[in-house]
């Protein structure tokens, strides 16, 4: 049961059109056909948000009951203290959850994203939220720290690296931006001057960063714990509109460009 302690705003995200192919249908060559012309060293990530009423069994219980646990116990425990959990599947997804990934009204922002190895990109998850109040822990023995931010956008800073065979290693760090845009200066590309860079204040969580290696038939699911109110996971994955609370999970698959075939002489 989700408590009403988390303050969230209306989420301004557009519903996606179409459905999420089964894991075995994510073929690296097919992805690259669609992204022809991209840098040949790029790696591909397919992302989708799946959303349902808060407490929906398919998202809140069933998907986690059969998911693999890719993280070490201490890190999983720390993430759980912050309202977050991570699971993996190889091949077939649980029936009701798989059905949601193919239901247009339950899916948001399904897309393929191109990453250069070692260069992070933010994958948005929730926001803008009018206000977010929560408590976090960055150490298993630490007392929770309260936070209260306005105009919040939540996402994961994701970095990719090639792994063995066709696998890809992904590193995730929870981050949120908040408040009004502020003036920052950053060096120009040639390093000879500074350029204006207006952006919101950033709060990152390197202590909560985690790594997962995915093959082309693997699926990664990131979502909230069963009761994430007033936690970071609640801010990332619970939304409120018209007095109704909904929850979501982030679904991720990855692919590496297949090796070039050398013609036989």
C-alpha positions in Angstrom: 0.0 0.0 0.0 1.4 3.4 -1.0 1.3 6.1 1.7 0.3 9.6 0.7 3.4 11.2 2.3 5.2 11.8 -1.0 4.5 15.1 -2.6 4.6 14.9 -6.4 3.3 17.1 -9.2 1.7 16.5 -12.5 4.0 14.6 -14.8 4.5 16.1 -18.3 5.4 13.1 -20.3 3.8 12.0 -23.6 2.4 8.5 -24.1 4.4 6.5 -26.6 2.9 4.9 -29.7 3.6 1.2 -30.4 4.8 -1.6 -28.2 8.1 -2.9 -26.7 9.4 -5.9 -28.6 10.1 -9.1 -26.8 13.7 -9.5 -25.6 14.6 -12.0 -28.3 13.5 -9.5 -30.9 16.1 -7.0 -29.9 18.6 -7.8 -32.6 21.7 -5.5 -32.8 21.6 -5.5 -36.6 18.0 -4.4 -36.6 18.7 -1.6 -34.2 21.6 -0.4 -36.3 19.5 -0.5 -39.5 17.2 2.0 -37.8 20.1 4.2 -36.6 22.2 4.0 -39.8 24.6 6.8 -40.1 25.4 7.0 -36.4 28.9 6.7 -35.1 30.1 3.1 -35.7 31.5 2.9 -32.1 28.1 3.8 -30.5 26.2 1.5 -28.3 22.4 1.3 -28.3 20.0 1.3 -25.4 16.3 0.8 -25.7 14.3 2.4 -22.9 10.7 2.5 -21.8 8.6 3.5 -18.8 5.8 1.2 -17.9 3.1 2.8 -15.7 0.1 1.5 -13.8 -2.0 2.5 -10.7 0.0 2.4 -7.5 -0.1 -1.0 -5.9 -0.8 -2.8 -9.3 0.4 -6.4 -8.7 2.2 -6.7 -12.0 4.5 -3.8 -11.2 4.6 -3.8 -7.4 5.0 -7.6 -6.8 4.9 -10.0 -9.7 7.8 -8.6 -11.7 10.1 -8.6 -8.7 9.2 -12.1 -7.5 10.9 -13.7 -10.5 13.5 -11.1 -11.4 17.2 -11.9 -11.1 19.3 -9.9 -8.6 22.3 -8.5 -10.4 23.7 -6.4 -7.6 25.7 -7.4 -4.5 23.6 -7.6 -1.3 25.0 -4.5 0.4 24.2 -2.3 -2.5 20.8 -3.8 -3.0 20.1 -3.1 0.7 21.3 0.5 0.4 19.1 1.1 -2.7 16.1 -0.5 -0.9 16.6 2.0 2.0 16.3 4.7 -0.7 13.1 3.1 -2.2 14.8 1.6 -5.2 15.2 -1.9 -6.6 16.8 -3.5 -9.6 16.0 -6.8 -11.4 17.0 -8.6 -14.6 15.4 -11.1 -16.9 16.8 -13.2 -19.7 14.3 -14.1 -22.5 10.6 -14.2 -21.5 9.2 -11.6 -19.1 6.4 -12.3 -16.6 3.1 -12.6 -18.3 1.1 -9.6 -16.9 4.2 -7.4 -16.9 5.0 -8.3 -20.5 1.4 -7.5 -21.4 1.8 -4.0 -19.9 4.9 -3.4 -22.1 2.7 -4.0 -25.1 -0.2 -1.8 -23.9 0.0 1.7 -25.4 -1.8 3.5 -22.5 0.6 1.9 -20.0 3.8 2.8 -21.8 5.7 6.1 -22.0 8.7 7.3 -24.0 9.8 4.1 -25.7 12.8 4.8 -27.8 16.3 3.7 -28.9 19.1 5.9 -27.6 22.6 6.0 -29.0 25.6 6.2 -26.5 29.2 6.7 -27.1 31.3 4.5 -24.8 32.3 6.3 -21.6 30.2 9.4 -22.3 27.2 9.6 -20.0 23.7 10.6 -20.9 20.7 11.2 -18.7 17.6 9.0 -19.1 14.6 10.9 -17.8 12.2 9.0 -15.5 9.9 11.5 -13.8 9.1 15.2 -13.8 8.7 18.1 -13.8 7.4 17.7 -10.3 6.1 20.9 -8.5 7.7 19.7 -5.3 9.5 16.7 -3.9 10.1 15.9 -0.2 12.0 12.8 0.7 14.7 11.3 2.9 17.9 9.7 1.6 20.7 7.5 2.9 24.1 7.3 1.3 25.5 4.8 3.8 23.9 1.7 5.4 24.6 3.0 8.9 23.8 6.7 8.3 20.7 8.4 9.6 18.3 9.5 6.8 18.7 13.1 5.6 15.5 15.1 4.8 15.3 17.1 1.5 12.7 19.4 0.1 13.0 20.6 -3.5 10.9 22.5 -5.9 10.6 22.1 -9.7 12.2 18.7 -9.7 13.2 16.4 -12.7 14.4 12.9 -11.9 16.6 10.6 -14.1 19.5 8.3 -14.2 22.9 9.3 -15.5 23.8 6.3 -17.7 27.3 5.4 -19.0 27.9 2.5 -21.3 31.0 0.3 -22.1 31.3 -2.7 -24.4 31.6 -6.1 -22.7 32.4 -9.6 -23.9 30.7 -10.7 -27.1 27.6 -8.7 -27.8 27.0 -7.7 -24.2 27.1 -4.1 -22.9 28.0 -2.9 -19.4 25.8 -0.1 -18.1 26.4 2.2 -15.1 23.5 4.1 -13.5 23.6 7.0 -11.1 20.4 8.5 -9.8 20.3 12.3 -10.3 17.7 15.0 -9.9 17.6 18.6 -11.1 15.7 21.2 -9.1 14.8 24.8 -8.8 15.1 27.6 -11.4 17.8 27.6 -14.0 21.0 29.3 -12.9 23.9 30.8 -14.7 26.9 28.5 -15.0 30.1 28.9 -17.0 31.8 26.0 -18.8 35.0 25.9 -20.9 34.5 26.1 -24.7 35.5 23.0 -26.8 39.0 24.4 -27.5 39.5 25.4 -23.8 40.3 29.0 -24.6 37.2 30.7 -23.1 34.1 30.2 -21.2 30.5 29.8 -22.5 27.2 30.4 -20.7 25.4 27.3 -19.6 22.0 27.9 -17.9 20.8 24.9 -16.0 19.1 23.8 -12.8 21.0 22.8 -9.7 22.0 19.1 -9.8 21.9 16.6 -6.9 23.7 13.4 -7.8 24.0 10.1 -5.9 27.4 8.4 -6.7 27.0 6.3 -3.5 23.9 4.7 -5.1 25.5 4.1 -8.5 25.3 0.5 -9.8 26.6 -1.5 -12.8 24.7 -4.2 -14.8 25.9 -6.1 -17.8 23.2 -7.0 -20.4 23.2 -9.3 -23.4 20.8 -8.8 -26.4 18.2 -11.1 -24.8 18.4 -9.5 -21.3 16.0 -7.0 -19.8 16.8 -4.7 -16.9 14.0 -3.3 -14.7 14.5 -0.4 -12.3 11.6 0.6 -10.0 10.4 1.5 -6.6 10.2 -0.7 -3.5 6.8 -1.9 -2.4 6.4 1.1 -0.1 8.5 4.0 -1.4 6.7 7.0 0.1 9.1 9.8 1.2 12.1 8.1 -0.4 14.2 8.8 -3.5 12.5 5.8 -5.2 9.1 7.4 -4.6 10.2 10.7 -6.2 11.6 8.8 -9.2 8.7 6.4 -9.8 5.5 7.7 -8.2 3.3 10.3 -10.0 0.2 12.0 -8.8 -2.5 13.6 -10.9 -6.2 14.3 -10.2 -5.8 12.8 -6.7 -4.6 9.5 -8.1 -1.2 8.0 -7.5 0.5 5.9 -10.2 3.7 4.1 -10.2 6.2 3.2 -13.0 9.3 1.2 -13.7 12.1 1.8 -16.2 12.7 -1.0 -18.6 16.0 -1.2 -20.4 17.6 -3.4 -23.1 21.0 -2.9 -24.7 22.9 -4.0 -27.8 26.3 -3.6 -29.3 26.9 -3.4 -33.0 27.8 -6.9 -34.4 31.3 -7.4 -35.6 31.8 -7.0 -39.3 31.8 -10.2 -41.3 35.1 -10.7 -43.1 34.5 -12.2 -46.6 36.1 -15.6 -47.2 39.0 -15.5 -49.7 
